Amino acid sequence: MELTSFRCQPLKTFWQNDAEGRTALASLWQQEGQLGLADMQFEKLRTMLGFLACASDINEFLALPYAGRGVKPGDYCIAISEVWYLSFHLKDDRVTRLDLVEIY
């Protein structure tokens, strides 16, 4: 599947360049009450983005632990940590609107 658009610009930066992306993502968590990601979770996020880019169809993704469908048709997500989820929309084997969502 092809990763075509990102709602979260720091996530796009992370996909394109690991070191710059980690710094960009850290800026998301500088607000009071925000919980950041540990190194292990950055690795999981990198793995999930790579997996999505290489997966042949959505069923491969849905077979992963903690992967699920969103409320709207074509929306999917996977847990990266206890509160952070990678969410996206899928249409015609194109992964769009990639975002990091904080859920308490």
N, C-alpha and C positions, 0 to 999 in steps of 0.2 A: 504494500500500500504506500502511497506517496503522501508525505507531510507537506501540505500546501499553504496553510496559513496559521498564524499564532495570534491569539487574543492577548496573551501575556508576552510583551516584548522581551523582558528578561529571560523568559523561557526560550525564546527564539535565539537569543544571544548564547545561552547555555548550549543549545543544540549545535550551533555553529562553532563555538569556541569554549571549551570547558572552563579554563581559568577566568576569562572575562565573564562568562556566564554565571559562575559561582558568585562573583562580586556583584553582578547585576541582580541576581536572585536575593542576595543578602539584603539589598536595599528594600526589598518587599517587607522584611521583618524588622525594620528599625522603628516601627510604630509601636507604641505601648500596647501590650496585650498580645502581640503577634508571636507565634512560635516558629522558629526557624527549622532548618533541616540539619541533621547530623551528617557526617561524611558518608556513612553507610546509606543514608537515604538519598544523597546526591547520586551515589552509584546506582541505586535502584531506579531513580528517575532517568539517568543516562541509559540504563538497560531497557527500560520501558519504551523510551523514544526510539532506540535502535530496533527493538522488537517490532514496534508499529511500522517502522520504515521497511522492514524485511518480511513482515507477515504477508501471506498470500490472500488471506481473507479474515473476516471478523471472527469467525469461529475459533481460530487459533488464539486470538486475544481472549475471548470469553472462556476458554479452557484454563486460563491462569487463575491462581488463587486471588481473591479480592477484586476481581474484574466484574463489572456489571453494566447493565443497561441504564440509561438515564430515563427521565420521565417522558421526554419527547422522543418520537421515532428518530432513529439515527444517532442519538446521543449515547455516549458511553463514558465510563470512568474506571479508574483503578486507584486503590489506596497506595500512597507513597509513604505515609506515616499515619499516626493515629488521627491526625486532624487535616492533613494535606492530601488532596486527590488530584490526579491528572485527569482532566476531562477533555472530551473532543467530540466532534460531529463527524460522521462518516457518510459520504455520498459518492457512489460510483468509484469505490476503492480509493478515494481521496480523503485523507484525514485533514479536517479543517477545524478552525476555532480551538486549537490546543490552548489549554489554560490550566493554571494551578489554582485550585479552589480550596479554601479553608473552611472546614465544617466541624462545628463543635457538637 
